Amino acid sequence: MFRLREPLEREAEDFISRQQSSAFSYPEVGATAGKVPSQYNLDHNRISLGQGTAIWNRAVVAIRQWQMFNMPWVRIYPAVIPIQAGMDVVVSVKHFWFYSLNACRIVYIVNEDGPTKRFGFAYGTLEEHAESGEERFTVEWNSADDSVWYDILAFSRPRKILAKLGYPVSRILQKRFATESKVAMLAVVGRG
């Protein structure tokens, strides 16, 4: 959904409530947990957040609080969303002179223990999203070297007509989001 002004909280809530019966807009639901389909654009980004227990704990809290979306041109609705499979979320993106509302649903949770701990989730696009695909946000703690990493894996392709017409701009915004998301995680987690 495209609009000329930023949505009010209640408008975003109405938009979210209308998504409850919406289906995923792509058939490969859950593919970020395994083999990513080849017919999409693939974006994989990682950044070191630091080392140790304190960094890991702050990184997990940051994911739970959606801090990787903490940038001036992107907003998540509702403001507080529990990380649970099946939860719907709306991502509002400011593009030049207009806003888009994009509906997503959390597909699965990552909560792995072992030599490399991992925490995070993946969400997939619903029918009311300009793109089609899935994105996974995780933090990892490797016990071998005590390093903590933030990782984003996404596959997508344009779905709505404006996204198709504006494909080069869409790709620029996706790359900008990945870069700024890494910066946001570094800022909130710190280097300890």
Rosetta silent file (secondary structure, phi, psi, omega in degrees, C-alpha in Angstrom):
SEQUENCE: MFRLREPLEREAEDFISRQQSSAFSYPEVGATAGKVPSQYNLDHNRISLGQGTAIWNRAVVAIRQWQMFNMPWVRIYPAVIPIQAGMDVVVSVKHFWFYSLNACRIVYIVNEDGPTKRFGFAYGTLEEHAESGEERFTVEWNSADDSVWYDILAFSRPRKILAKLGYPVSRILQKRFATESKVAMLAVVGRG
SCORE:     score description
SCORE:     0.000 S_00000001
   1 L     0.000  128.623  179.149    0.000    0.000    0.000 S_00000001
   2 E  -107.900  144.636 -178.851    1.425    3.381   -1.012 S_00000001
   3 E  -151.332  160.313 -176.878    0.513    6.691    0.624 S_00000001
   4 L   -87.225  -15.500  179.292    1.651   10.306    0.670 S_00000001
   5 L  -132.214  159.927  179.240    1.993   10.638    4.439 S_00000001
   6 L   -64.335  138.345 -178.359    3.269    8.502    7.271 S_00000001
   7 L   -70.078  146.517  171.086    0.496    6.329    8.705 S_00000001
   8 L   -74.365  159.581 -178.981   -0.955    7.063   12.093 S_00000001
   9 H   -54.513  -45.560 -177.739   -0.650    4.272   14.663 S_00000001
  10 H   -68.204  -32.314  176.309   -4.351    3.361   14.349 S_00000001
  11 H   -66.166  -41.008  177.303   -4.130    3.288   10.529 S_00000001
  12 H   -66.081  -40.019  177.519   -1.221    0.873   10.754 S_00000001
  13 H   -62.486  -41.039  176.335   -3.134   -1.237   13.283 S_00000001
  14 H   -61.991  -42.801  178.567   -6.132   -1.383   10.903 S_00000001
  15 H   -60.923  -44.380  179.078   -3.803   -2.423    8.083 S_00000001
  16 H   -62.186  -46.074 -176.823   -2.309   -5.169   10.271 S_00000001
  17 H   -62.416  -29.507  177.926   -5.715   -6.491   11.346 S_00000001
  18 L   -74.106  -10.965 -177.599   -6.724   -6.850    7.685 S_00000001
  19 L   -87.967   -9.750 -173.213   -3.712   -9.136    7.102 S_00000001
  20 L   -55.431  -34.639  179.917   -4.843  -11.939    9.413 S_00000001
  21 L   -96.749    3.360 -178.699   -6.421  -13.933    6.585 S_00000001
  22 L   -73.780  147.167  177.925   -3.698  -13.019    4.094 S_00000001
  23 L   -97.496  162.741  171.880   -1.476  -15.719    2.620 S_00000001
  24 E   -63.862  147.922 -175.849    2.255  -15.605    2.017 S_00000001
  25 L   -95.566   15.922 -179.868    3.014  -14.125   -1.394 S_00000001
  26 L  -149.037  149.882 -175.482    5.654  -16.730   -2.313 S_00000001
  27 L   -83.428  -17.543 -172.417    5.635  -20.555   -2.283 S_00000001
  28 L   -91.172   46.862 -176.369    9.067  -21.180   -0.686 S_00000001
  29 L   -61.041  127.385  179.596    7.994  -20.366    2.887 S_00000001
  30 L    91.931    2.014 -174.757   10.800  -21.178    5.324 S_00000001
  31 H   -66.788  -20.179  177.190   13.538  -21.365    2.669 S_00000001
  32 H   -69.438   -9.785  176.155   15.886  -19.036    4.593 S_00000001
  33 H   -88.357   -6.066 -177.376   16.341  -21.958    7.001 S_00000001
  34 L  -147.206 -122.481 -179.136   17.781  -24.129    4.230 S_00000001
  35 L   -85.698  119.721 -178.801   18.333  -23.828    0.494 S_00000001
  36 L   -78.423  132.735 -178.847   17.442  -20.375   -0.817 S_00000001
  37 L   -64.261  143.967 -173.600   15.584  -20.475   -4.165 S_00000001
  38 L   -81.192  -16.147 -175.056   17.628  -19.317   -7.160 S_00000001
  39 L   -85.135   15.077  179.107   14.916  -17.355   -8.976 S_00000001
  40 L  -121.125  164.966  167.925   15.118  -14.451   -6.477 S_00000001
  41 E   -72.509  135.557  179.193   17.617  -11.735   -5.649 S_00000001
  42 E  -111.277  130.497  175.390   19.809  -12.985   -2.826 S_00000001
  43 E  -128.947  123.473  177.695   21.234  -10.659   -0.173 S_00000001
  44 E  -130.914  120.117 -176.356   23.436  -11.982    2.616 S_00000001
  45 E  -131.047  139.240  179.026   25.026   -9.531    5.058 S_00000001
  46 E  -139.487  151.415  173.413   27.043  -10.102    8.248 S_00000001
  47 E  -150.383  141.247  176.691   28.863   -7.925   10.707 S_00000001
  48 E   -75.142  131.112  178.248   30.884   -8.646   13.810 S_00000001
  49 E   -98.795  -13.619 -178.754   29.287   -7.159   16.920 S_00000001
  50 E   134.046 -152.429 -177.420   32.165   -7.981   19.249 S_00000001
  51 E  -138.798  150.758  168.936   32.958  -10.742   21.689 S_00000001
  52 L    98.998  172.175 -176.147   31.662  -12.292   24.867 S_00000001
  53 H   -60.727  -43.655 -177.054   28.604  -12.927   26.974 S_00000001
  54 H   -62.709  -43.080  178.526   27.641   -9.274   27.462 S_00000001
  55 H   -64.080  -45.134  178.292   27.634   -8.587   23.705 S_00000001
  56 H   -56.916  -49.527 -178.122   25.636  -11.786   23.067 S_00000001
  57 H   -61.510  -42.530  178.242   23.031  -10.884   25.691 S_00000001
  58 H   -66.223  -36.292  179.683   22.652   -7.334   24.321 S_00000001
  59 H   -65.799  -41.360  178.226   22.392   -8.689   20.765 S_00000001
  60 H   -63.482  -44.588  178.099   19.573  -11.087   21.729 S_00000001
  61 H   -61.256  -41.579 -179.966   17.692   -8.247   23.463 S_00000001
  62 H   -60.828  -41.747  177.267   18.217   -6.048   20.388 S_00000001
  63 H   -64.584  -45.782  179.896   16.652   -8.689   18.120 S_00000001
  64 H   -58.856  -31.231 -178.636   13.723   -9.138   20.527 S_00000001
  65 L   -97.717   11.082  177.402   13.150   -5.357   20.445 S_00000001
  66 L    56.958   33.909 -177.823   13.504   -5.088   16.646 S_00000001
  67 H   -67.394  -18.221  178.407   16.430   -2.679   17.042 S_00000001
  68 H   -68.676   -9.282  175.951   17.801   -3.701   13.630 S_00000001
  69 H  -101.764   10.738 -176.066   14.980   -1.535   12.198 S_00000001
  70 L   -79.469   82.466  177.502   16.056    1.542   14.161 S_00000001
  71 E  -146.811  149.949 -170.964   16.539    3.963   11.276 S_00000001
  72 L   -64.327  -22.093 -175.089   14.706    7.208   10.423 S_00000001
  73 L  -102.472    2.392  179.424   13.132    6.053    7.156 S_00000001
  74 E  -129.074  138.621  178.029   11.815    2.673    8.366 S_00000001
  75 E  -140.669  142.710  179.295    9.222    1.994   11.042 S_00000001
  76 E  -104.314  138.453  173.330    7.702   -1.204   12.437 S_00000001
  77 E  -125.324  139.402  -10.955    4.058   -1.536   13.484 S_00000001
  78 L   -67.340  164.073 -175.958    3.034   -2.362   16.107 S_00000001
  79 L   -62.829  -33.367  177.750    5.899   -0.789   18.045 S_00000001
  80 L  -117.240  114.724 -177.627    6.127   -3.796   20.374 S_00000001
  81 L  -128.161  121.004  175.549    5.906   -7.162   18.624 S_00000001
  82 L   -68.813  144.814  178.282    6.687  -10.442   20.322 S_00000001
  83 L   -81.886   91.503 -179.752    8.994  -12.723   18.368 S_00000001
  84 L  -141.022  138.122  176.308    6.545  -15.572   17.725 S_00000001
  85 L   -58.032  136.333  179.205    5.789  -17.567   14.608 S_00000001
  86 L    95.368  -10.366  179.187    2.542  -16.372   13.041 S_00000001
  87 L   -74.562  136.472  177.163    2.753  -12.764   14.274 S_00000001
  88 E   -95.204  145.307 -179.030    1.979  -10.144   11.619 S_00000001
  89 E  -141.142  150.393  175.687    4.023   -6.986   11.286 S_00000001
  90 E  -119.028  129.648  176.590    3.903   -3.980    9.004 S_00000001
  91 E  -103.881  118.871  175.566    7.062   -2.295    7.780 S_00000001
  92 E   -97.525  128.668 -177.926    6.563    1.340    6.790 S_00000001
  93 E  -124.222  129.867  176.313    9.234    2.653    4.422 S_00000001
  94 E   -91.565  118.478  177.925    9.678    6.276    3.397 S_00000001
  95 E  -113.697  111.903  176.098   10.672    6.524   -0.270 S_00000001
  96 L    49.132 -100.547 -174.947   11.464   10.033   -1.433 S_00000001
  97 L  -109.027    8.910  179.546    8.042   11.754   -1.244 S_00000001
  98 E  -143.417  172.079 -179.587    5.793    8.823   -0.281 S_00000001
  99 E  -120.371  150.447  171.169    5.453    5.883    2.122 S_00000001
 100 E  -122.889  142.896  173.712    4.763    2.220    1.538 S_00000001
 101 E  -107.293  128.432 -174.582    3.167   -0.181    4.003 S_00000001
 102 E  -128.126  121.500 -175.526    4.410   -3.745    3.639 S_00000001
 103 E   -91.282  134.221  178.123    2.833   -6.695    5.433 S_00000001
 104 E  -136.167  161.271  176.769    4.946   -9.583    6.747 S_00000001
 105 E  -133.538  135.883  177.054    4.419  -12.598    8.980 S_00000001
 106 E   -67.351  123.622 -175.772    6.992  -14.271   11.210 S_00000001
 107 E   -87.602  -47.950 -177.915    7.635  -17.684    9.634 S_00000001
 108 E  -155.210  162.963  178.298    9.894  -19.311   12.213 S_00000001
 109 E  -109.174  143.958  173.576   12.073  -18.636   15.257 S_00000001
 110 E  -109.758  122.478  177.139   15.766  -19.477   15.526 S_00000001
 111 E  -151.150   81.531 -173.373   16.897  -20.477   19.028 S_00000001
 112 E  -110.126  137.956  174.967   19.839  -22.858   18.805 S_00000001
 113 L  -110.320  162.106  179.215   22.274  -23.891   21.502 S_00000001
 114 L   137.752 -160.887  179.819   25.593  -25.622   20.928 S_00000001
 115 L   -59.072  -34.000  172.134   29.087  -24.619   19.840 S_00000001
 116 E  -120.690  112.272  175.543   27.480  -21.749   17.929 S_00000001
 117 E   -80.376  143.857  177.054   24.413  -20.269   19.609 S_00000001
 118 E  -137.196  140.235  175.258   21.917  -18.600   17.297 S_00000001
 119 E  -141.454  140.846  176.515   18.866  -16.476   18.016 S_00000001
 120 E   160.394 -154.019 -177.687   16.490  -14.663   15.707 S_00000001
 121 E  -163.205  168.121  171.571   13.632  -15.136   13.301 S_00000001
 122 E  -126.230  142.871  171.126   12.545  -14.981    9.688 S_00000001
 123 E  -124.433  153.827 -178.855    9.566  -13.196    8.279 S_00000001
 124 E  -121.978  156.752 -178.520    7.914  -13.574    4.907 S_00000001
 125 E   -75.804  143.818  174.515    5.959  -11.236    2.702 S_00000001
 126 E  -102.133 -179.528 -177.783    2.168  -11.320    2.615 S_00000001
 127 L   -56.810  -33.908 -179.899   -0.152  -10.330   -0.240 S_00000001
 128 L   -94.189   62.086  176.527    0.049   -6.655    0.794 S_00000001
 129 L  -141.664  139.704 -178.213    3.787   -6.265    0.239 S_00000001
 130 L   -66.779  -29.086 -179.268    5.527   -4.641   -2.729 S_00000001
 131 E  -108.480  173.303  175.266    8.079   -7.461   -2.854 S_00000001
 132 E  -131.060  126.237  178.658    7.836  -11.212   -2.597 S_00000001
 133 E   155.143 -161.659 -172.557   10.239  -13.204   -0.445 S_00000001
 134 E  -143.048  150.763  179.597   11.667  -13.857    2.992 S_00000001
 135 E  -139.351  134.023 -179.707   14.225  -12.318    5.338 S_00000001
 136 E  -115.373  133.371  178.328   16.035  -13.847    8.306 S_00000001
 137 E  -118.943  117.815  179.744   17.597  -11.826   11.135 S_00000001
 138 E  -137.678  155.564  166.192   19.915  -13.694   13.504 S_00000001
 139 E  -116.693  146.745 -176.651   22.688  -13.149   15.995 S_00000001
 140 E  -131.344  143.059  176.468   25.318  -15.838   16.497 S_00000001
 141 E  -127.044  112.221 -177.570   27.808  -16.532   19.282 S_00000001
 142 E   -92.859  114.881 -176.583   30.685  -18.834   18.353 S_00000001
 143 L   -68.466  -23.997 -178.515   32.172  -20.488   21.453 S_00000001
 144 L   -64.091  -40.952 -179.377   35.438  -21.351   19.629 S_00000001
 145 L  -122.800    5.049  177.094   36.545  -17.724   19.321 S_00000001
 146 L    67.210   15.090 -176.582   33.885  -15.999   21.513 S_00000001
 147 E   -82.437  146.784  177.578   32.773  -13.865   18.533 S_00000001
 148 E  -119.294  131.221 -176.277   29.246  -12.470   18.172 S_00000001
 149 E  -127.043  149.747  169.722   27.822  -11.761   14.727 S_00000001
 150 E  -108.253  132.629 -174.021   24.686  -10.187   13.263 S_00000001
 151 E  -132.863  132.095  175.550   23.483  -11.918   10.091 S_00000001
 152 E  -123.517  125.221  176.274   20.777  -10.968    7.567 S_00000001
 153 E  -125.382  126.917 -178.684   19.770  -13.377    4.808 S_00000001
 154 E  -141.267  145.416  166.464   17.062  -12.402    2.328 S_00000001
 155 E  -128.440  137.964 -176.294   15.645  -13.510   -0.976 S_00000001
 156 E  -158.571  163.663  170.729   13.194  -11.289   -2.832 S_00000001
 157 E  -154.647  153.065 -179.526   11.820  -10.130   -6.132 S_00000001
 158 E   -64.516  142.942 -177.526    9.454   -7.302   -7.053 S_00000001
 159 L  -120.846  -51.972 -179.492    5.782   -8.216   -6.910 S_00000001
 160 L   -78.920  156.333 -174.110    3.620   -5.086   -7.179 S_00000001
 161 H   -58.901  -41.483  179.991    3.686   -3.005  -10.372 S_00000001
 162 H   -67.097  -34.424  176.383    5.419    0.003   -8.758 S_00000001
 163 H   -67.327  -37.102  178.129    8.115   -2.257   -7.338 S_00000001
 164 H   -69.105  -43.582  179.205    8.638   -3.763  -10.785 S_00000001
 165 H   -66.345  -35.759 -178.981    8.781   -0.366  -12.467 S_00000001
 166 L   -99.916   30.899 -174.772   11.106    0.961   -9.779 S_00000001
 167 H   -50.739  -48.058 -179.632   13.263   -2.175   -9.606 S_00000001
 168 H   -61.302  -38.301  178.592   16.648   -0.366   -9.529 S_00000001
 169 H   -68.203  -39.505  177.805   15.429    1.931   -6.740 S_00000001
 170 H   -58.826  -44.313  178.933   14.020   -1.053   -4.868 S_00000001
 171 H   -65.442  -38.371  177.204   17.425   -2.781   -4.968 S_00000001
 172 H   -62.533  -44.353  179.429   19.147    0.396   -3.744 S_00000001
 173 H   -65.165  -37.647  177.712   16.714    0.600   -0.815 S_00000001
 174 H   -63.806  -42.746  178.873   17.269   -3.075    0.046 S_00000001
 175 H   -68.071  -39.008  176.736   21.039   -2.574    0.116 S_00000001
 176 H   -62.579  -42.875  178.705   20.643    0.627    2.131 S_00000001
 177 H   -58.956  -47.454 -179.113   18.436   -1.207    4.628 S_00000001
 178 H   -59.772  -44.819  179.652   21.046   -3.961    5.110 S_00000001
 179 H   -62.634  -48.504 -177.325   23.834   -1.437    5.632 S_00000001
 180 H   -72.138  -28.003  176.665   21.856    0.699    8.080 S_00000001
 181 H   -65.981  -41.532  177.062   20.500   -2.356    9.890 S_00000001
 182 H   -63.549  -41.756  177.946   24.066   -3.470   10.623 S_00000001
 183 H   -62.767  -41.896  179.703   24.919    0.035   11.855 S_00000001
 184 H   -61.962  -42.677  178.849   21.812    0.031   14.078 S_00000001
 185 H   -66.042  -41.306  177.112   22.805   -3.280   15.654 S_00000001
 186 H   -60.653  -42.256 -177.292   26.361   -2.080   16.261 S_00000001
 187 H   -64.647  -42.441 -176.043   25.050    1.100   17.883 S_00000001
 188 H   -79.224  -33.726 -177.421   22.677   -0.677   20.268 S_00000001
 189 H   -83.987  -37.059 -178.810   24.958   -3.596   21.132 S_00000001
 190 L    74.838  170.265 -178.589   28.213   -1.636   21.353 S_00000001
 191 L   -97.213    0.339  175.452   31.653   -3.109   21.203 S_00000001
 192 L    51.614    0.000    0.000   31.804   -3.844   24.982 S_00000001
